[in-house]
Amino acid sequence: MDHLIASHRNRPTDDPIFSLDREAQERAKKGESIINATIGVLLNDEGKLSLLPTVNRLIKETPETEWSAYAPIAGLASYTQSVLNDLFADLPNLRPMAIAAATPGGSGALRHAIANYLEAGQALLTTSAYWSPYGTLADESDRKIETFNTFAQDGTFDLDALDTAIGRQLAAQGRVLLFLNDPCHNPSGYSLSDAEYTRLTALLRRHGETGPVSVLIDSAYAVYAADGSRPLRHLGAIADTVQILVAWSASKTFALYGMRVGAIVAVVPDEAKRTATQAALSYSCRGTWSNCNRGGQSVVATILASNEIHAQVKQERSNLVAGLDRRVSIFNEHATKAGLRYPRYDGGFFVSVFDDSPKARGAQMRAEGVFVVPQATSLRVALCAVRESDIPRLVESFARPLAAQ
Ligand SMILES: Cc1ncc(COP(=O)(O)O)c(C=O)c1O
């Protein structure tokens, strides 16, 4: 007799990235010289988690009752309001139309978007290279995932492919939910330019005039980009035609990965629709995790509500960003010289190197003690976890000819 329902009986037992990470750690413990570029957390050059001292201090200073008590279902008002104030600081015309609900990290926001902007059985749309939990999140909510080609022949974002895919989905399922992880796309490393946003905005407006098109900006890595507010600045201009959503996360923003603090943000110009959206998102909170970590929200609210504390945190974070940027330029210098093929990469935790045989390449590198994540047409490198001094060896490993299979 099977108690587990049929569709859940063959779930994968392990996440491929976490099992590669485990092997890398086990081999390193046995004394092997390992480069572990698998997991997306920012490590310093000693291999320790990079943290922000002021955030750590606030965690300790937050009273016990803030940690122990329940939070309101859609989040502490001080938290959601300060996230919105910060996100829309330079877009005051959008701020009154924006609402938010607290979620466990950006992942929770992605979950709520899928459940509220697609009917069961419909598919979200994203780039062909995508963060694999997008697929898991869709599957878990009985939705699907469809993709469009990420890069055109000239290496730019393939807006023609996106245009076609939106048209196809509108015709097939009558609505579109586009996940756009920008800037610092995981896994490719790419950030769209202003020119690309100008075209993107125009095509979204055109489609948005014919059917319900929702765009979720997955801003997980925004603070690691030179211009993290670019997506909202451009897409904010079409908020009257297209549903603009943001998956906001404290994980990378404040190096609070395990605290599970995030928010789904929606810009809804019409007041009645805004009220209905807030209700739908709150209902989703109640129907999934009920409410989120109150202490974590309280810490983030304290940071964002004070110009002084926020400035201090930004200052501390700028050291982390500068360290990562140094790795990015060393990677670019060595990878260009070695002739590696990869998208424009000017910041962020990850980059992907194109390869004709990603599996074989990944296995060869792994045998050399260099752990990266093979994907369909490339291998993902978590440069966030690689010491500066290890980058030349990492690139050499990519550049070595593949041994005969
Ligand atoms: C592309 C992308 N989106 C969203 C997230 C969500 O992370 P969290 O749920 O910790 O905010 C991650 C984390 O790795 C990510 O890489």
Ligand as a Chemical Component Dictionary entry (heavy atoms), coordinates in Angstrom:
data_LIG
# 
_chem_comp.id                   LIG 
_chem_comp.type                 NON-POLYMER 
_chem_comp.pdbx_formal_charge   0 
_chem_comp.three_letter_code    LIG 
# 
loop_
_chem_comp_atom.comp_id 
_chem_comp_atom.atom_id 
_chem_comp_atom.alt_atom_id 
_chem_comp_atom.type_symbol 
_chem_comp_atom.charge 
_chem_comp_atom.model_Cartn_x 
_chem_comp_atom.model_Cartn_y 
_chem_comp_atom.model_Cartn_z 
_chem_comp_atom.pdbx_ordinal 
LIG C1 C1 C 0 18.385 33.646 -8.070 1  
LIG C2 C2 C 0 17.992 33.533 -6.658 2  
LIG N1 N1 N 0 16.784 33.938 -6.312 3  
LIG C3 C3 C 0 16.350 33.855 -5.061 4  
LIG C4 C4 C 0 17.149 33.333 -4.064 5  
LIG C5 C5 C 0 16.503 33.254 -2.744 6  
LIG O1 O1 O 0 17.260 33.159 -1.644 7  
LIG P1 P1 P 0 16.595 33.391 -0.231 8  
LIG O2 O2 O 0 15.369 32.566 -0.168 9  
LIG O3 O3 O 0 17.633 32.974 0.739  10 
LIG O4 O4 O 0 16.292 34.850 -0.156 11 
LIG C6 C6 C 0 18.431 32.873 -4.377 12 
LIG C7 C7 C 0 19.308 32.270 -3.375 13 
LIG O5 O5 O 0 20.292 31.640 -3.632 14 
LIG C8 C8 C 0 18.866 32.978 -5.716 15 
LIG O6 O6 O 0 20.069 32.577 -6.087 16 
# 
loop_
_chem_comp_bond.comp_id 
_chem_comp_bond.atom_id_1 
_chem_comp_bond.atom_id_2 
_chem_comp_bond.value_order 
_chem_comp_bond.pdbx_ordinal 
LIG C1 C2 SING 1  
LIG C2 N1 SING 2  
LIG C2 C8 DOUB 3  
LIG N1 C3 DOUB 4  
LIG C3 C4 SING 5  
LIG C4 C5 SING 6  
LIG C4 C6 DOUB 7  
LIG C5 O1 SING 8  
LIG O1 P1 SING 9  
LIG P1 O2 DOUB 10 
LIG P1 O3 SING 11 
LIG P1 O4 SING 12 
LIG C6 C7 SING 13 
LIG C6 C8 SING 14 
LIG C7 O5 DOUB 15 
LIG C8 O6 SING 16 
# 
